Amino acid sequence: MTPEEIVAHLQEVDASFVERSDIQFGQGSVWIPRDKWVAAATHLKACGRCRFDMFNFMSGVDWPDDDQIEVVAHLYSVRRQHHLNMKIRVPREGGSVPTLSGVWRGANWQERETWELFGVAFEGHPHLVKLLLPEAFEGYPLRKDFLLMTREAKEWEGREEPGPPDSSPRPGRVPSPAAHAPAHGEAP
């Protein structure tokens, strides 16, 4: 199925499954309402026409000028060889999404990782515990507002400073081609 056919099929099955859709780079994306998140996923897996049998990955997108986090679940059909991105937006603080771990077992790990790194809770998840970070760690490192403390304490060596380039190269800095050019009137 083409991305357009997948979106049309979802709207045909239940018009409330799709808040909006988008097709870019040959892949379809559908924004699913919160109350239809699990029902739409269950249909996409079980439907003979779609057969999304592989939960490929899940992540979050933190838009800097928004107070919401976008959760993206990428689905793939091994048999039909088509893709779909299921998307949902949740509030940055206290946002939650119903779990898909009952639909695809592969969602279990991905939801834990998204919860740990973005702070989006997954309601009904069987074992929502940290995977990557120490238990005492506070904050959500993949959010745009998370400060990297090493850069706060010590300036990064390879960082370019604004202003005119100086003639002394710093470690990790590539000199400009003009630094190697012969002076006016000199032989190359």
C-alpha positions in Angstrom: 0.0 0.0 0.0 1.1 3.5 -0.7 1.2 6.0 2.2 -1.9 7.7 0.8 -3.7 4.4 0.7 -2.8 3.6 4.3 -4.1 7.0 5.5 -7.3 6.7 3.4 -7.8 3.1 4.8 -7.5 4.4 8.4 -10.0 7.1 7.7 -12.3 4.7 6.1 -12.2 2.3 9.0 -12.8 5.0 11.6 -12.6 8.7 10.7 -11.7 9.5 14.3 -8.5 7.6 14.0 -6.8 10.4 12.1 -6.5 14.0 13.5 -4.3 14.9 10.6 -1.8 13.3 8.2 1.3 14.1 6.3 3.3 12.4 3.6 7.0 13.2 3.3 9.9 11.3 1.7 7.6 8.4 0.8 6.4 7.8 4.3 3.0 8.6 5.9 2.6 10.1 9.3 -0.7 10.1 11.1 -1.5 12.0 14.3 -3.8 9.8 16.4 -6.0 11.1 19.2 -5.1 9.9 22.7 -8.4 8.0 23.1 -7.8 6.1 19.8 -4.1 5.4 20.2 -4.4 1.7 21.2 -7.4 1.0 18.9 -5.6 2.4 15.9 -2.4 0.5 16.6 -4.4 -2.7 17.2 -6.1 -2.3 13.8 -2.9 -1.5 12.0 -1.3 -4.7 13.3 -4.3 -7.0 12.8 -5.7 -5.7 9.5 -4.9 -8.0 6.6 -4.4 -5.1 4.3 -2.0 -3.2 6.5 -0.3 -6.0 8.6 2.1 -3.8 10.5 3.9 -6.7 12.2 7.0 -4.9 13.3 7.3 -2.1 15.9 10.5 -0.6 14.6 11.2 2.2 17.0 9.7 4.9 19.2 11.1 8.3 20.3 10.1 11.7 21.2 10.5 15.1 19.6 10.8 18.2 21.8 9.9 21.2 19.8 11.7 24.2 21.5 8.8 26.7 21.0 6.1 24.3 22.2 4.9 23.1 25.6 4.3 19.6 24.2 6.4 16.5 23.4 5.6 14.6 20.2 5.8 10.9 20.5 6.5 9.0 17.3 6.1 5.3 16.8 7.5 3.9 13.5 5.7 0.9 12.2 6.8 -1.4 9.4 5.2 -4.3 7.6 7.7 -7.0 6.7 5.1 -8.8 4.5 3.8 -5.7 2.7 7.0 -3.7 3.0 5.4 -0.3 3.9 6.0 2.1 6.7 3.9 4.4 8.9 4.6 6.9 11.6 2.0 7.0 14.4 2.3 10.4 16.2 0.7 11.9 19.3 1.4 15.1 21.2 1.3 15.2 24.9 1.9 18.0 27.5 5.6 18.5 28.4 4.8 18.3 32.2 2.8 15.2 33.3 2.1 14.0 29.7 1.1 10.4 29.2 0.2 8.0 26.5 -1.5 4.6 26.7 1.0 1.8 26.3 1.4 -0.2 23.1 3.3 -3.0 24.8 0.1 -5.2 24.7 -0.1 -4.8 20.9 3.6 -5.2 20.1 6.1 -6.7 22.6 8.8 -4.6 21.0 7.1 -1.4 22.3 8.0 -2.4 25.9 11.7 -1.4 25.7 11.1 1.7 23.5 8.4 3.1 25.8 10.7 2.7 28.8 13.5 4.6 26.9 11.1 7.4 25.8 9.8 7.7 29.4 13.3 7.9 30.8 14.8 10.3 28.3 11.8 12.6 27.5 9.6 12.2 30.6 6.5 10.9 28.8 4.7 8.3 31.0 3.0 5.2 29.4 -0.2 4.3 31.2 -0.6 0.5 31.7 3.0 -0.3 31.0 3.9 -3.5 32.8 7.4 -2.5 34.0 8.2 1.2 33.6 11.7 1.4 35.1 15.0 3.0 34.0 17.1 1.4 31.4 20.1 3.7 30.7 20.5 6.2 33.5 21.3 5.7 37.2 18.3 5.5 39.6 19.4 8.7 41.3 19.6 10.7 38.0 17.1 13.6 37.8 15.8 15.2 34.6 15.2 14.2 31.0 18.4 14.4 29.0 16.8 14.6 25.5 14.6 17.6 26.2 15.8 20.9 24.8 15.7 22.5 28.2 18.1 20.0 29.8 21.5 21.6 30.6 24.6 19.7 29.9 26.5 20.3 33.1 29.9 19.6 31.6 29.5 22.5 29.3 28.3 24.7 32.1 31.4 23.9 34.2 34.1 23.9 31.5 34.1 25.4 28.0 34.2 23.0 25.2 37.6 23.1 23.5 36.4 22.8 19.9 33.8 25.6 20.1 34.1 28.4 17.7 33.7 31.8 19.2 31.8 34.5 17.3 33.8 37.2 15.7 36.7 37.4 13.2 38.9 34.3 13.0 42.2 34.5 14.8 45.5 33.3 13.2 46.4 30.8 15.9 44.7 27.5 15.4 43.2 25.9 18.5 43.1 22.1 19.1 40.3 20.6 17.0 40.0 23.7 14.7 40.7 23.5 11.0 42.5 26.7 9.7 40.8 28.5 6.9 42.2 28.1 3.3 43.3 31.8 3.4 45.8 30.9 6.2 47.7 28.7 3.7 47.5 31.1 0.7 50.7 32.9 -0.3 50.8 36.6 0.5 50.2 39.1 -2.3 53.2 39.2 -4.6 54.9 36.0 -3.3 55.4 33.0 -5.5 53.3 30.0 -4.6 
